[in-house]
Amino acid sequence: MTVHDLFERQLDAIAAADLEALLAQYHDEAEVVRFDRVARGPAEIRELFAAYLAAGPRVEEVTSLATTDDVVLYRAAMTVGGGRVTAFGTLVVRDGRIWRQTAVALPAP
């Protein structure tokens, strides 16, 4: 499995609004860093993604993607909570699962 495969599974889980599939992607010691909050560990990450999926995120297009053996850097056009955004993020992988994630969504121009 490559980090590209992991990223594709991430997109599939978001598209299906499948919280359990999404959570299975995350390392037990994962942290998700956003400007509005930091979620650490399984319970906080579950809470964060349950709220995120409730906002009905839809990835319209991945506009940029760069990967190494253990890092994914992406930019995507999305709709979240009914608004168009440009999302930017980084996934750092450890033991085949997401260990660190950064994410920011800015209103689309």
C-alpha positions in Angstrom: 0.0 0.0 0.0 1.2 3.5 -0.9 0.3 6.9 0.6 -1.5 7.5 -2.6 -3.7 4.5 -1.9 -4.3 5.7 1.6 -5.3 9.1 0.2 -7.8 7.5 -2.2 -9.3 5.5 0.7 -9.6 8.8 2.6 -11.5 10.4 -0.3 -13.8 7.3 -0.7 -14.6 7.4 3.1 -15.5 11.1 2.9 -17.6 10.5 -0.3 -19.5 7.7 1.5 -19.8 9.6 4.7 -18.4 6.5 6.4 -17.1 7.5 9.8 -15.8 4.1 10.7 -13.8 3.7 7.4 -12.5 7.2 8.0 -11.4 6.5 11.5 -9.7 3.2 10.5 -7.3 5.4 8.5 -5.9 7.0 11.7 -3.0 5.8 13.9 -3.9 5.4 17.6 -1.5 8.3 18.4 -2.9 10.5 15.6 -3.3 14.3 15.8 -5.4 16.4 13.5 -4.4 20.1 13.5 -6.7 22.8 12.2 -6.9 26.5 12.9 -10.0 26.1 15.0 -8.9 23.1 17.0 -6.5 20.2 17.6 -7.9 16.7 18.0 -5.6 14.1 19.7 -6.3 10.4 19.9 -9.2 8.3 18.9 -12.0 9.9 20.9 -11.3 13.5 19.9 -10.7 12.5 16.3 -14.0 10.6 16.3 -15.8 13.7 17.6 -14.1 16.0 15.0 -14.9 13.8 12.0 -18.5 13.1 13.1 -19.1 16.8 13.1 -17.2 17.2 9.8 -19.3 14.4 8.1 -22.5 16.0 9.4 -21.6 19.1 7.4 -21.8 17.1 4.2 -18.3 17.5 2.8 -18.0 16.8 -0.9 -14.7 16.8 -2.7 -15.3 18.3 -6.2 -11.8 18.0 -7.5 -8.3 17.4 -6.1 -6.4 20.2 -7.8 -2.9 19.5 -6.6 -1.3 16.4 -5.1 2.3 15.7 -4.0 3.5 12.6 -2.2 6.6 11.0 -0.8 6.9 7.7 1.0 5.2 9.0 4.1 3.6 12.4 3.3 0.6 13.5 1.2 0.2 17.2 0.4 -3.0 18.2 -1.3 -5.3 21.0 -2.4 -8.9 20.4 -3.3 -12.0 22.2 -4.4 -14.8 21.2 -2.0 -18.3 21.9 -0.8 -18.6 21.8 3.0 -21.7 22.9 4.9 -23.2 24.1 1.6 -20.3 26.5 0.9 -17.5 26.2 -1.7 -14.0 26.1 -0.2 -10.5 25.4 -1.2 -9.0 22.9 1.2 -5.3 22.4 1.8 -3.8 19.7 3.9 -1.0 17.4 4.8 -1.1 13.7 5.9 1.9 12.2 7.6 1.8 8.4 7.6 3.3 6.0 10.2 2.8 2.3 10.2 0.4 2.6 7.2 -2.0 4.9 8.9 -2.4 8.7 9.3 -0.3 9.8 12.2 -0.4 13.6 11.7 -2.8 15.7 9.6 -3.1 19.4 9.0 -6.1 20.8 7.3 -7.4 24.3 6.4 -10.4 25.3 4.3 -10.6 28.8 2.8 -13.7 30.3 1.1 -13.4 29.7 -2.7 -12.8 32.8 -4.7 
